[in-house]
Amino acid sequence: MHADAVVVHDHHGEHDAIDVFGFWLYIMTDCILFGCLFATYLVLNTPHGPALKDYLDLYDVLVETFFLLVSNFTFCLAMLALNQNHVRRVQFWLFITFLLGASFVFLEVKEFIHMAGEGFRWDVSGHASSFFTLVGTHGFHVSCGLIWILFLIIQLPFFKITHIMRRRMTYLGLFWNFLDIVWIFVFTIVYLMGAL
Amino acid sequence: MHQSGDAQPDFGTGQKTLGIYIVGFISCVLLTILSFWAVMSGLFSKMEVLGIIFTSAFIQFIVQVICFLRLNTQTEQGKTNVMSFVFTLVILVCIVAGSLWIMWNLHYYMM
């Protein structure tokens, strides 16, 4: 087992490893971006102006959370299929991941439109602005991830499964999982605390 | 559980096995339901609910990092990943706790 692993780590592997580390550092800086937005949200979370509580439907948030959680799991299944070199199966699981992610974004946009219609617009108070900035930035990241997934689905049959595709899938895996981790804190701090 | 792709390079992101993903997925689902139930059932006082949801979020965070991100210190790259991760956590604590502390103080003196 160890001897095999050494043979596979030719210098492609080493280059890819450095690239993946670079992507990991990007994810870490993104963490800091979200940290700043969370800090802003918490500081501006004052009792003045309309409260988030009155415009919130926790069932919607629960469904969104499950869409994201399941999409994370299906992405992992795509990674397993990638390791077994099944192009079709990787495409299938990526497509399921895409559908779940798209449903998440759709629900979130619907929720935003509903809130804005009811009077909780981004310009009514600092609290509302920070809410839309934080949740919107997360939604924007998810949307970028969705476009990325589509690109990979299209690229897979052309590139076949090479070390390049493996590296790209590893990037996307880190990114997608990172978004799910950020969402844990979004639903805990913004929605659940907001509903109390 | 031996996957046929075990010898693939993992870029310091750990070996992929179905078992660990299922464990991670199920525990995340349970913790999420626990958090939502604590808030929606209305059975607990405010402080209890805050305690439950933050503990649950923290455990879920650890589960995700271990089961899905597969952070580990077995390889050289795994170690550098973990080190940059810890560094980021330190920065995050400074930003979030620092902001709250300063703003709370300002608020206190303005009253």
Interface residues (C-beta under 8 A of the other chain):
Chain A: M1 D4 A5 V7 V8 H9 G13 D16 A17 V20 F21 W24 L25 M28 C31 I32 G35 C36 F38 A39 T40 L42 V43 L58 V61 L62 T65 F66 L69 N72 F73 C76 L77 M79 L80 L82 N83 Q84 N85 H163 R166 R167 T170 G173 L174 N177 F178 D180 I181 I184 F185 F187 T188 L192 M193 A195 L196
Chain B: Q3 S4 G5 D6 A7 Q8 P9 F11 G12 T13 K16 L18 Y21 F25 C28 V29 T32 S35 F36 V39 M40 K46 V49 L50 I53 F54 S56 A57 Q60 F61 Q64 V65 F68 L69 Q77 T80 N81 S84 F85 F87 T88 I91 L92 I95 V96 S99 L100 M103
